[in-house]
């Protein structure tokens, strides 16, 4: 039986998965290649989703938001168990997607307000702080006499979290608390948890949502110079956004604003260091770093899969998709599709079209924070190149990734180094061209 004969929501008689394991992220790319070649639109009865793996098909789905709705983008992959549901209901958990699971006209209205608050001015204000945090954390790591560290835990973990907490106006001293809440959100939404495993995460989400509501209430009283403060002021001036919607944006940004950037920084360093000749190219010419960041986003994205739902009967890649079908778009596969990226399985920071990757989505839901994420990765790479050009991956270390349907995040990036070389001058502020890029 082929995937074209499989109705949505039913299991095929003879499933073929081509080695694809939905929740296993250690190295999904060989199975992605098999899917692209042999069954680019496949129904996977294990998760109840049609899995799409080719670039053109995925881009077309993202573009056609009227047929393929984002309404399921934040829905739990596994249904919440009775105890978790009770905890969340009794705790007043009513959080909804900030933007990614909303549809027009609601999405259009809220995004317009959020975009007015998420301005280049705020990026420029944050840039010196981002760089200072990167330098401080790197110098602390490099001061260790044993000359061993973890670029995930020692650098990438804190930097984006401090940035987004500062931007939102949350308490920067609560980094670990917000990280715990974010881990729970990822587990509850995209994980494969039993009913019992859901319980502690449900409690964390109640606390997480309560903090988002508190930030909005506090902003009404104090009018802070923060993203939340900006949205509250715009609301008072007549912009159409509710307190619940502002809190929902906080709920989304306090997760997406650091979790994926932590992974981007970790992956950028991990991938470059695992390709020594490419690392040497950025050491010798740091102006290559922005291109390297885009190639990392293509080659090893933080998010490898995102979800949509067919609102009516449709076709994807020639395959009939019934109305109501859930769809998993494998951007991690699309980004290596050789019909779009020549020699797509190879990592090359000189690739001319790396920016055509789909790691930030496409169309009306294109990631609002993409430039802030890229800016932080750029700064992190600049400072590692300057302060620790001889850093290298620990030879015998196996790097593993957490089990998840959508997020591909390394659990550690262990490194070592020799005696540090004399520091080069600190890179200058953003150039005018980079400032223009951030403002897009």
C-alpha positions in Angstrom: 0.0 0.0 0.0 1.3 3.5 -0.8 0.9 6.7 1.1 -1.5 7.9 -1.6 -4.0 5.3 -0.5 -3.9 6.1 3.1 -6.8 8.3 4.5 -6.0 10.8 7.2 -6.3 9.4 10.7 -6.1 5.7 9.7 -3.1 3.4 9.8 -1.9 2.0 6.4 -1.9 -1.8 6.0 1.8 -2.0 5.4 3.6 1.0 6.9 7.0 1.9 5.5 8.9 4.6 7.5 12.3 4.5 5.7 14.1 4.5 9.1 12.3 7.7 10.1 11.7 7.9 13.9 9.5 10.9 14.7 10.9 11.6 18.2 14.6 10.6 17.7 16.8 13.5 16.8 20.4 12.2 17.1 20.8 11.9 13.3 17.6 12.1 11.4 19.1 13.2 8.1 19.7 9.8 6.5 16.1 9.0 7.0 15.1 12.4 5.7 17.0 11.7 2.5 15.2 8.3 2.1 11.9 10.0 2.5 12.6 12.7 -0.1 13.8 10.0 -2.6 11.1 7.4 -2.0 8.0 8.7 -0.2 8.1 12.5 0.1 4.6 12.6 1.4 4.1 9.8 3.8 1.3 9.0 6.3 2.9 8.0 9.7 0.3 6.1 11.8 2.5 6.3 14.8 1.8 10.0 15.2 -1.2 10.4 13.0 0.5 12.9 10.7 1.2 13.2 7.0 5.0 13.7 6.9 6.3 16.1 4.1 10.0 16.2 3.3 10.7 18.0 0.1 11.5 21.7 -0.1 9.0 22.9 -2.8 6.1 21.0 -1.1 6.9 22.4 2.3 7.3 26.0 1.0 4.0 25.7 -0.8 2.2 24.5 2.3 3.6 27.4 4.4 2.5 29.8 1.7 -1.0 28.5 1.4 -2.3 29.5 4.9 -5.9 29.5 3.7 -5.8 25.7 3.0 -3.2 24.6 5.5 -4.0 26.2 8.9 -1.5 26.8 11.7 -4.2 26.0 14.3 -2.5 22.8 15.4 1.1 24.2 15.6 1.0 24.4 19.4 -1.3 21.5 20.1 0.1 18.7 22.3 1.3 15.8 20.2 0.1 13.5 22.9 -3.2 14.2 24.5 -3.0 15.5 28.1 -3.8 12.9 30.7 -6.6 13.5 33.2 -4.4 14.5 36.1 -2.4 17.0 34.0 -5.7 18.5 32.7 -7.1 18.8 36.2 -3.9 20.6 37.4 -4.0 23.0 34.5 -7.7 23.7 34.7 -7.6 24.3 38.5 -4.5 26.4 38.1 -6.2 28.8 35.7 -4.0 27.8 32.7 -5.6 29.5 29.7 -2.4 30.3 27.7 -2.7 30.2 23.9 -0.2 30.7 21.1 1.3 34.2 20.8 1.3 34.1 17.0 2.4 30.7 15.5 -0.9 28.9 16.0 -3.2 31.9 15.3 -4.8 32.4 11.9 -5.9 35.6 10.1 -7.6 38.0 10.8 -6.6 37.4 14.5 -3.0 36.6 13.6 -2.7 39.7 11.4 -4.1 42.0 14.1 -1.8 40.7 16.9 1.3 40.5 14.7 0.9 44.1 13.6 1.0 45.2 17.3 3.9 42.9 18.2 5.9 44.1 15.2 5.6 47.7 16.3 7.1 46.7 19.7 9.8 44.4 18.4 11.9 47.1 16.8 15.5 47.6 15.6 15.9 50.2 18.4 15.5 47.5 21.0 18.1 45.3 19.2 20.6 48.1 19.2 20.1 48.8 22.8 20.6 45.1 23.7 23.6 44.5 21.4 26.3 45.8 23.9 24.8 43.8 26.7 24.7 40.6 24.6 28.3 41.0 23.7 29.3 41.8 27.3 27.4 38.7 28.5 29.1 36.5 25.9 32.6 37.8 26.8 31.9 37.4 30.6 30.8 33.8 30.2 33.6 32.9 27.8 36.2 34.3 30.0 34.8 32.4 33.0 35.0 29.2 31.0 38.5 29.8 29.6 39.8 30.6 33.1 39.4 27.0 34.2 42.7 25.3 34.8 41.4 21.9 33.4 40.7 23.6 30.1 37.5 21.8 29.5 34.0 23.3 29.1 30.6 22.9 27.6 29.6 25.6 25.1 26.0 24.8 25.6 25.9 25.1 29.4 28.7 27.6 29.8 27.7 30.0 27.0 24.6 29.3 24.9 22.4 28.5 27.9 22.5 31.9 29.5 23.0 34.5 26.8 19.7 34.3 24.9 17.8 33.8 28.1 19.2 37.0 29.6 18.4 38.8 26.3 14.8 37.8 26.1 14.1 38.3 29.8 15.6 41.8 29.5 13.6 42.5 26.4 10.3 41.3 28.0 11.0 43.0 31.3 11.1 39.8 33.4 13.4 39.0 36.3 16.9 38.1 34.9 17.8 36.4 38.2 15.3 33.6 37.4 17.1 32.2 34.4 17.0 28.6 35.7 13.3 29.0 36.5 12.4 30.2 33.1 14.5 27.4 31.5 12.7 24.8 33.6 9.3 26.2 32.5 10.5 26.2 28.9 11.6 22.6 29.1 8.2 21.7 30.4 6.5 23.5 27.6 8.6 21.7 25.0 7.9 18.4 26.7 4.1 18.9 27.0 3.7 20.2 23.5 6.1 18.2 21.4 7.2 15.4 23.6 6.1 11.8 23.9 5.1 11.6 27.6 3.0 9.2 29.6 0.2 10.5 31.7 2.3 10.3 34.8 5.3 12.0 33.2 3.1 14.9 32.3 2.1 15.8 35.9 5.2 17.8 37.0 5.3 19.6 33.7 1.6 20.6 34.1 2.4 22.2 37.4 5.3 24.1 35.8 3.1 25.4 33.0 0.6 26.8 35.6 3.4 28.7 37.2 4.7 29.9 33.9 1.4 31.2 32.7 0.8 32.9 36.1 4.1 34.8 35.7 3.1 35.9 32.2 -0.2 37.3 33.5 1.7 39.0 36.4 4.1 40.7 34.0 1.2 42.3 32.1 -0.6 43.4 35.3 2.6 44.9 36.6 3.3 46.7 33.3 -0.1 48.5 33.6 1.1 49.9 37.0 4.7 50.7 36.3 4.9 51.4 32.5 8.3 49.8 32.1 10.7 50.3 29.2 10.2 46.8 27.9 8.4 44.9 25.2 5.5 44.2 27.5 5.5 47.9 28.6 5.4 48.9 24.9 2.4 46.7 24.1 0.5 47.9 27.2 1.1 51.5 26.1 0.0 50.7 22.6 -3.2 49.1 24.0 -3.9 52.2 26.0 -3.4 54.3 22.9 -6.0 52.2 21.0 -4.2 49.4 19.4 -6.5 46.3 19.3 -4.8 43.8 21.7 -6.1 42.4 25.0 -4.2 41.6 28.2 -4.7 37.9 27.5 -3.1 38.3 24.1 -0.2 40.2 25.5 0.3 37.5 28.1 0.1 34.9 25.4 2.8 36.7 23.4 5.0 36.6 26.6 4.2 32.9 27.0 5.5 32.3 23.4 8.5 34.7 23.4 9.8 33.6 26.8 10.1 30.2 25.2 10.8 30.7 21.5 13.0 33.8 22.3 15.7 31.8 24.0 15.2 28.1 23.5 15.8 28.0 19.8 18.6 30.6 20.0 20.4 28.6 22.7 20.2 25.7 20.2 21.3 27.9 17.3 24.4 29.1 19.1 25.2 25.6 20.3 24.8 24.2 16.8 26.8 26.9 15.2 29.8 26.2 17.4 29.3 22.4 17.2 29.0 22.3 13.4 31.8 24.7 12.7 34.2 23.0 15.1 33.3 19.6 13.6 34.4 21.0 10.3 37.9 22.4 11.2 38.5 23.8 7.7 35.3 25.8 7.9 36.1 27.0 11.4 39.5 28.1 10.2 37.9 30.2 7.5 35.9 32.2 10.0 38.9 32.5 12.3 40.9 34.0 9.5 38.0 36.1 8.2 35.3 36.9 10.8 33.3 38.8 8.1 32.2 35.3 7.0 30.3 34.7 10.2 26.8 36.0 9.1 27.0 33.6 6.1 28.1 30.8 8.4 25.1 31.4 10.7 22.8 31.0 7.7 24.5 27.8 6.6 24.2 26.4 10.1 20.5 27.3 10.1 20.2 25.4 6.8 22.4 22.4 7.7 21.4 21.9 11.4 18.4 24.0 12.3 17.0 24.3 15.9 13.5 23.3 14.6 13.4 20.4 12.2 9.6 20.0 11.9 6.5 22.1 12.2 2.8 21.4 12.0 -0.2 22.4 9.9 -3.8 21.1 9.4 -5.6 20.8 6.1 -8.9 22.7 6.2 -10.2 21.2 3.0 -9.3 18.4 0.6 -5.9 19.3 -1.0 -2.9 17.9 -2.7 0.7 18.0 -1.6 3.3 16.7 -4.0 0.7 14.9 -6.0 -0.7 13.1 -2.9 -4.4 13.6 -1.9 -4.7 15.0 1.6 -8.2 14.9 3.1 -9.7 17.8 5.0 -8.9 17.6 8.7 -5.5 15.9 8.1 -2.6 16.8 10.4 0.7 17.5 8.6 4.3 17.5 9.8 6.6 19.6 7.6 10.2 18.5 7.9 12.1 21.7 7.4 15.3 19.9 8.5 14.8 17.7 5.4 13.8 20.5 3.1 17.0 22.4 3.9 19.0 19.6 2.5 16.9 18.9 -0.6 19.3 18.8 -3.5 16.7 20.2 -5.9 17.2 23.5 -4.0 20.7 23.2 -2.4 23.4 21.6 -4.5 25.3 19.0 -2.5 22.8 19.7 0.3 24.2 17.1 2.7 27.5 19.1 2.8 28.3 22.0 5.1 29.7 25.0 3.3 29.8 28.5 4.7 30.5 29.8 1.2 27.1 28.5 -0.1 25.5 31.1 -2.2 21.8 30.4 -1.4 22.0 29.3 2.3 19.5 32.1 3.2 16.8 30.3 1.3 16.5 27.8 4.2 13.1 27.3 5.7 14.2 27.2 9.4 12.3 30.4 10.3 9.2 29.2 8.3 7.8 31.0 5.3 4.9 33.3 4.6 2.7 35.1 7.1 4.2 33.1 10.0 7.8 33.8 9.2 9.6 34.1 12.6 9.3 37.7 14.0 12.5 37.2 16.1 14.7 35.9 13.3 17.1 38.8 13.2 17.6 38.9 17.0 18.4 35.2 17.0 20.9 35.6 14.1 22.5 38.7 15.8 23.1 36.8 19.0 24.6 33.8 17.1 26.8 36.3 15.2 28.1 38.0 18.4 28.7 34.6 20.1 30.8 33.4 17.1 32.7 36.7 16.9 33.8 36.5 20.5 34.7 32.8 20.5 36.8 33.5 17.4 38.4 36.4 19.1 39.0 34.9 22.6 39.3 31.2 21.8 40.2 30.5 18.2 41.9 27.3 19.2 38.9 25.8 21.0 38.0 22.3 19.7 35.5 19.6 20.4 36.5 16.9 22.9 37.7 14.1 20.6 36.0 11.1 22.2 32.7 12.9 23.1 29.5 11.7 21.6 27.0 14.6 21.2 23.4 13.5 21.7 20.1 15.4 21.1 16.9 15.4 23.1 14.0 13.3 22.0 11.3 15.6 20.5 9.1 15.8 17.5 10.1 19.3 16.4 13.2 20.6 18.2 16.7 19.3 17.6 18.8 20.5 20.5 22.2 19.1 21.6 22.4 18.1 25.2 26.0 19.2 25.5 28.8 20.6 23.3 32.0 19.5 25.2 35.2 21.4 24.3 38.8 21.8 25.3 41.5 24.3 24.4 45.2 25.0 24.6 46.8 28.1 26.1 44.6 31.0 24.8 46.1 33.3 22.2 46.3 37.0 22.8 42.9 38.6 22.3 42.1 40.5 19.1 40.3 43.8 19.4 36.6 43.6 20.3 34.5 43.8 17.1 32.9 47.1 16.4 29.2 47.9 16.7 26.9 46.7 13.9 27.8 48.2 10.5 25.1 50.2 8.7 24.4 47.3 6.4 23.9 45.0 9.3 21.6 47.5 11.0 19.5 47.7 7.9 19.3 43.9 7.8 18.1 43.8 11.5 15.4 46.3 10.6 13.8 44.1 8.0 
